[in-house]
Amino acid sequence: MGFGRVLSAVIHGIQAEIIRVEADASNGLPIFHMVGYLSTEVKEAAERVRTAIRNSGFDFPPKKVVINLSPASIRKKGSSFDLSIAVAILVAFGMIPQRNVENMLFAGELGLDGSVRKIAGILPVVLKAKEQGISICVVPKENGKEGALVDGIKIIGIRNLKEMVMWLVGNISLKEEEFVSIDNLLDEEETLDYADIGGQENVKRAVEIAVAGGHNILLIGPPGSGKSMIAKRIPGIFPPMTLEESMEVTKIYSILGKIDEDAPLVRQRPFQNVHHTVTKAAMLGGGRIPIPGEISLSHRGVLFLDELPEFQKSVLETLRQPLEDHSVILSRAGGEYVFPADFMLVAAMNPCPCGCYPDLNRCTCTPTQIQNYLGKISQPFLDRIDICVEAPKVKYDELVGNEKRETSKKIQKRVCMARKIQNKRFKGKKIVSNATMEIKDLEKYCYLGKKEKQLMEEAYTVLGLTARSYHKILKVARTIADLEESENILSSHIKEAIGYRTLDKKYWGR
């Protein structure tokens, strides 16, 4: 009997940590003992591994087997260690030479019949393996294309334990996994076009500005005015994702097991339509060992909150920090977890419980009901909304008119042009859009002439703006100027930007 050692990995937040799996087989009372700060599912691997080895046609001598997963300071969870534990044991039994598994990483779940099953989080595992200089990753066949997204490292996909052992001892050869780019099939939401919507030109304009600068937007209007329809078409006017952005998003979806096996690379902008019953943990991410939540799933895309006042106030307040910092920070006894959250917030709401306010002839709500309804949205939360726009009831002639409507592709062209200007402006900086500018950047990139400064001073005084809302207006004005390819921010740009900050005064009066 002897000693075996192989490499595996565990997901910690959105990163992977390399784990050394050690197996010692010796004479003594036949036991299977595992140590190394293990969760319940890892401890259960003992029975899965022992049975899988036997059912794959290999002997499992009645020896004292001790497994150690190191370092012991990191909590191990999930079933992805099954494969590495089995390999370490087979090395310790002398069935596989130790030299044959050097500089390899193994990850996969074992079935009792020896089959190797798909696991979540392969992409961050392979990225970490490449970073550590590991040359080969052995993963389940179903995860092969996902692992092959990472260039510069060899990915071997296996179907069962027996096949892997035969490959490791040199009896058979296995082909390296190659990723073939397959465009994701577009679903119904992703093929929606703004040309389908009649009227609401002012809302479409506001949405175009919001996407062009990465600004958060709130749509207010009666039921049936098209707020949700407009929101669902927003991903169609975003600039196409770069490869770097696709890999960022794919990494998050990989951890949660939301990857398409045949087309693993996420090519479409995320659009998370969150129900108002969502909890804080589901929104931010959480658990004893935290996993990404809804706002991280919206990274590089859209987080849509329909019926905004119906959300728990505590849930909405938790969004304030991520909206400012573009990340979620969760502290646990085991350490700090940081999840990316660079998303565009799109919210929609009725002006009152019945939806007819401020039309007092139709509104059936009492002033107290309206006040309580709107009061669910706090001023600090509203301050983080860059653009607030009203979506009135659509007129009949706009609804059935035959005039040619602007398509999403045409709007997307203007958005891409504005983003191109911003990319050139912020080249070499961490800023990705106008909305993410810091205060120090506003002085440089949002220069105002004498006339424009006077206009902003009047708006600040008359409207009772906060410092944050003042800066938001400057950022939106900068985006409007970019859409018009204007180097300087003009009075017309500021007036339009101010217009998007006055609607909250109409309803909230603050």
MIVO-667252 format. One record per residue (C-alpha): residue in three letters; x, y, z. Coordinates in steps of 0.2 Angstrom, whole numbers, plus 5000, padded with zeros to 4 digits. Layout:
# residues N
ALAXYZ ...
# end
This chain:
# residues 510
MET500050005000 GLY500650184999 PHE500250364996 GLY499450464982 ARG499150654979 VAL498250744966 LEU497550924963 SER495750974963 ALA494851144967 VAL493451224977 ILE492351374973 HIS492551524985 GLY491451664980 ILE491751674962 GLN493551624962 ALA494251444963 GLU495551384976 ILE496751244972 ILE496551094984 ARG497750954987 VAL496950784989 GLU498050664998 ALA497650485001 ASP498550365012 ALA498250175012 SER498950065025 ASN498749905035 GLY497549915050 LEU495749915053 PRO494749935037 ILE494050115038 PHE493850255026 HIS494150415035 MET494150595028 VAL494850755036 GLY495050935030 TYR493651055035 LEU492250965025 SER490450995022 THR489150855023 GLU489150815004 VAL491050795004 LYS490950675018 GLU489650575009 ALA490950554995 ALA491750405004 GLU490250285000 ARG490150354982 VAL491950334979 ARG492150164986 THR490650094977 ALA491150174961 ILE492850104961 ARG492249924964 ASN490849944950 SER492150004938 GLY493049834940 PHE494449884952 ASP494849804968 PHE494649904984 PRO495649804997 PRO495049805015 LYS496449935021 LYS496450085032 VAL496150235020 VAL496450415026 ILE495950565014 ASN496550735018 LEU495950895008 SER497151035011 PRO497251175015 ALA496151145030 SER495751325033 ILE494651325017 ARG492951245019 LYS492651115006 LYS490851094999 GLY490051004984 SER490250834975 SER491650894964 PHE492950804974 ASP492350634970 LEU493450614955 SER495050674963 ILE494750574979 ALA494550414968 VAL496150454958 ALA497150484974 ILE496550314981 LEU497050224965 VAL498750304966 ALA498950254984 PHE498450074979 GLY499750074966 MET498550054951 ILE499050224944 PRO500850284944 GLN501050454954 ARG502050524940 ASN500550504928 VAL499450624938 GLU500750764941 ASN500250934935 MET498450884932 LEU496850944940 PHE495350824943 ALA493550884946 GLY491950784944 GLU490550694953 LEU490450504953 GLY488950394951 LEU488850224960 ASP489150144943 GLY490750234940 SER490050364928 VAL490750544929 ARG489350674931 LYS489250854927 ILE489650984940 ALA489451174942 GLY490951294942 ILE492051214929 LEU492551384921 PRO493251464936 VAL494151304941 VAL495051294924 LEU495451484924 LYS496251454941 ALA497151294935 LYS497851394921 GLU498451534932 GLN499351404943 GLY500251334928 ILE499351164928 SER499451094911 ILE497950974911 CYS496150974918 VAL495150814918 VAL493350854919 PRO491650774916 LYS491250754897 GLU489750864899 ASN490851004905 GLY492150984892 LYS491551124880 GLU491451244895 GLY493151204901 ALA493851224883 LEU493251414884 VAL494951444892 ASP496351444880 GLY498151384884 ILE497651234894 LYS497251054889 ILE495450994894 ILE495050804894 GLY493250764896 ILE492850584903 ARG491250484904 ASN491750364917 LEU493050314930 LYS493650154920 GLU493950264904 MET494950384914 VAL496050254923 MET496450164906 TRP496950334899 LEU498050374914 VAL498950214913 GLY499250234894 ASN498050094887 ILE496950214877 SER497050394871 LEU495750524873 LYS495550674862 GLU495750854869 GLU494150944871 GLU493951084858 PHE492651224860 VAL491651254844 SER490751424845 ILE488951394843 ASP487851544844 ASN486551534858 LEU484751514851 LEU483851684854 ASP482251664864 GLU480751764863 GLU481351904874 GLU482951924865 THR482051944848 LEU480952084854 ASP481052244844 TYR480552424849 ALA479752434832 ASP478352334839 ILE477852474852 GLY476752614846 GLY476952784854 GLN477952814870 GLU479352904860 ASN479853004876 VAL480152844885 LYS481152764871 ARG482252914871 ALA482552904890 VAL482952724888 GLU484152754874 ILE485052884885 ALA485052764900 VAL485852624890 ALA487052744881 GLY487752804898 GLY487452654909 HIS486152754919 ASN484852684931 ILE483052724925 LEU481352724933 LEU479752704922 ILE478152774930 GLY476452754922 PRO474752674923 PRO474452484920 GLY474552434902 SER475552584896 GLY476952474890 LYS478252494904 SER478652304905 MET478652294886 ILE479952434884 ALA481052364898 LYS481152194891 ARG481752264874 ILE483252354883 PRO484552214880 GLY484252224862 ILE484952404861 PHE486452364872 PRO488152354863 PRO488652174859 MET489652094873 THR491552084871 LEU492351924874 GLU493051984891 GLU491252024897 SER490551864890 MET491851764901 GLU491451874916 VAL489651834915 THR489951654910 LYS490951624925 ILE489551684937 TYR488251574928 SER489451424928 ILE489551434948 LEU487651424949 GLY487551284936 LYS486651384923 ILE487751344908 ASP487051274892 GLU488151114889 ASP488151144870 ALA488451334870 PRO489251374886 LEU489851544882 VAL488551674887 ARG488351794872 GLN486751884877 ARG486652024889 PRO485851964906 PHE484052014909 GLN483551974927 ASN481652004929 VAL481551984948 HIS479851944956 HIS479352064971 THR479351924983 VAL481251904982 THR482251904998 LYS483851995003 ALA484851835002 ALA484151794985 MET484451974979 LEU486251994986 GLY486851814987 GLY487051725003 GLY487051565012 ARG488351495025 ILE489551485010 PRO488851625000 ILE488451604981 PRO487951744969 GLY486251824969 GLU485051904957 ILE486152064955 SER487651964951 LEU486751874938 SER486352044931 HIS488152084929 ARG488552174913 GLY486652174909 VAL484952224916 LEU484152204933 PHE482252234930 LEU481152274946 ASP479352274940 GLU478052344952 LEU479452424962 PRO478352474978 GLU477852294980 PHE479652244985 GLN480052245003 LYS480852405008 SER482352315016 VAL482652225000 LEU482752394990 GLU483852475003 THR485152335001 LEU485352384983 ARG486052554988 GLN487852494991 PRO487952384975 LEU487252524964 GLU488652644970 ASP490152514971 HIS489652394957 SER490052254969 VAL489252154983 ILE490252124998 LEU489751985011 SER490651955027 ARG490551785035 ALA491551695048 GLY492551605034 GLY493051765026 GLU492451905015 TYR491551864998 VAL491551994984 PHE490351964969 PRO490352084954 ALA488752184952 ASP489052304937 PHE487252314931 MET485952434924 LEU484452454936 VAL482752464927 ALA481252494938 ALA479452514934 MET477952564945 ASN476152624945 PRO475952804952 CYS474752734965 PRO473852564970 CYS472552584957 GLY473652654944 CYS472652804939 TYR473452944949 PRO473653094946 ASP472053084936 LEU470853124951 ASN469353084940 ARG469852904939 CYS470952874954 THR470052784968 CYS471452794981 THR471452904996 PRO472853024999 THR473452915013 GLN473552765002 ILE474452854989 GLN475652925001 ASN475952755009 TYR476252674992 LEU477452804986 GLY478252805003 LYS478952635001 ILE480252714989 SER481552805000 GLN482452964995 PRO484152884996 PHE483552744984 LEU482752884972 ASP484452974972 ARG485252824964 ILE484052834950 ASP484852934936 ILE483352954925 CYS481452954930 VAL480252954915 GLU478352954914 ALA477452824903 PRO475752894899 LYS474252794892 VAL474552764874 LYS473352854862 TYR472352754850 ASP473152824834 GLU474852794841 LEU474352614845 VAL473652574827 GLY474552694817 ASN475452624802 GLU476952754802 LYS478652674801 ARG479352644819 GLU481152654824 THR481952474826 SER483052414840 LYS484552394828 LYS484452584823 ILE484352634841 GLN485852514845 LYS486952604832 ARG486752764841 VAL487052684858 CYS488652594851 MET489252764844 ALA489052844861 ARG489952704870 LYS491352714857 ILE491552894862 GLN491552854881 ASN492852704878 LYS494052824869 ARG493752954883 PHE494052834897 LYS495452734889 GLY496652664902 LYS495452704916 LYS494352584926 ILE492752684920 VAL491652594908 SER490352714905 ASN489752894910 ALA488752824925 THR490252754933 MET491252914933 GLU491852974950 ILE491753154957 LYS493553194952 ASP493153134934 LEU491653254933 GLU492753404934 LYS493753344919 TYR492453264908 CYS490953374912 TYR491653544910 LEU490253674910 GLY490353854902 LYS489754004911 LYS487953994904 GLU487853804909 LYS488553834926 GLN487253964929 LEU485853844923 MET486453714935 GLU486553834950 GLU484753884947 ALA484153704946 TYR485153654962 THR484253794971 VAL482553784964 LEU482353594964 GLY483253574981 LEU484453444973 THR485553334984 ALA487453324979 ARG487153154973 SER485753204961 TYR486753354955 HIS488153234950 LYS486853124942 ILE486153264931 LEU487953304925 LYS488253124920 VAL486653114911 ALA486953274902 ARG488653204897 THR487853054889 ILE486553164880 ALA488053264873 ASP488853104867 LEU487353044858 GLU487353204849 GLU489253194846 SER489553354855 GLU491253384864 ASN490453504876 ILE488953494887 LEU487653624881 SER486153704890 SER484953594879 HIS485853444886 ILE485753504904 LYS483853554902 GLU483453374896 ALA484453294910 ILE483553404923 GLY481953354915 TYR482253174920 ARG482553224938 THR480953324940 LEU479653184939 ASP480153124956 LYS479653294963 LYS477953284955 TYR477553114964 TRP478553124980 GLY478653304982 ARG480453294988 
# end
